Each structure stands twice: as C-alpha cells, then as structure tokens.
C-alpha cells in the first residue's frame, strides 16, 4: 500500500534514513514533498566525498545501474557498489544527529 504524501512529510521531519526518503518519494515530480526530499538528499549528497556523491547521484537520481556507473566513471562495478554503500553509510551518519536531537526530551 503506497504511503500518502502526509506520511512522507513526517518522514522528512523525523530524520528518516536515506533509503526511507528515497522509497517514500511520491510519484509526481510536481509534488511539493517530492521536491523537498530531493533537495534534502542532494544537499546531503553534496557533502560526501566526490566519488561517493557521484555514485549516489547516478544511482538514486539518474537511476543508472552499477555497470553504467562503472563505465561512466571508469571504475569497476564492485567499486561503484562499494562507493554507493559508503555513501549511504555516511548519509545515515549525517542524518543520525538530527534524528537523535528530535527524540531527546
């Protein structure tokens, strides 16, 4: 069952993980919540090391396969996967302090 835009908006406010934010995007790109989530993720991705930012962007925003990313960046498919994994780890770390602050009473 798809989540409503309201449920997605609370995920942005509650410090959801990068995967939750990506999975919770409403379908229409004109949806205001969609733009907010994309802006937040792009901002966080811009803080990553260059290769991780490139791989994260290509994988999640451009919907490229690891093989396509590897060919574009002239790296191995495994390096593309590793960079994507490290990017997600760093994004989770960046988002964790905000989530913890919200839950501290």
C-alpha positions, 0 to 999 in steps of 0.5 A: 500500500503506497504511503500518502504524501502526509506520511512522507512529510513526517518522514522528512521531519523525523530524520528518516534514513536515506533509503526511507526518503528515497522509497517514500518519494511520491510519484509526481515530480510536481509534488511539493514533498517530492521536491523537498526530499530531493533537495534534502538528499542532494544537499546531503549528497553534496557533502560526501566525498566526490566519488561517493556523491557521484555514485549516489547521484547516478544511482538514486537520481539518474537511476543508472545501474552499477555497470553504467556507473562503472563505465561512466566513471571508469571504475569497476562495478564492485567499486561503484557498489562499494562507493554507493554503500559508503555513501549511504553509510555516511548519509545515515551518519549525517542524518543520525544527529538530527534524528537523535536531537528530535527524540531527546526530551 
